[in-house]
Amino acid sequence: MDAARRRPEMNGGPAALSDRRARRRPNLVPSPPEPILSG
């Protein structure tokens, strides 16, 4: 359950949420699709 809350994109959640988190803290979510979407 915790993993789902921390990484919603993995469960097929909205990329926008993960993108926002990646912009604020890229260290917490060092995923390849994150920077690609934000960039």
C-alpha positions as CSV (number, residue, x, y, z in Angstrom):
1,M,0.0,0.0,0.0
2,D,2.8,2.4,0.9
3,A,4.6,1.7,-2.4
4,A,1.4,2.6,-4.3
5,R,1.2,5.9,-2.5
6,R,4.8,6.8,-3.1
7,R,4.8,5.6,-6.7
8,P,1.3,6.0,-8.3
9,E,2.8,5.9,-11.8
10,M,3.9,2.3,-11.3
11,N,0.3,1.3,-10.6
12,G,-0.9,3.1,-13.7
13,G,-1.8,6.4,-11.8
14,P,-1.7,9.9,-13.3
15,A,1.7,10.8,-14.7
16,A,1.0,14.4,-13.7
17,L,1.2,13.6,-10.0
18,S,4.5,11.7,-10.4
19,D,5.8,14.4,-12.7
20,R,5.1,17.1,-10.0
21,R,6.9,15.1,-7.4
22,A,9.8,14.5,-9.7
23,R,10.2,18.2,-10.2
24,R,10.1,18.9,-6.5
25,R,12.2,16.0,-5.4
26,P,13.9,14.1,-8.3
27,N,16.0,12.2,-5.7
28,L,12.9,10.5,-4.3
29,V,11.7,9.3,-7.7
30,P,14.7,8.6,-9.9
31,S,12.7,7.0,-12.7
32,P,13.5,7.4,-16.4
33,P,9.9,8.2,-17.5
34,E,9.7,11.0,-14.8
35,P,12.3,13.4,-16.3
36,I,11.2,12.5,-19.8
37,L,7.6,13.6,-19.1
38,S,8.7,16.8,-17.2
39,G,11.3,17.6,-19.9
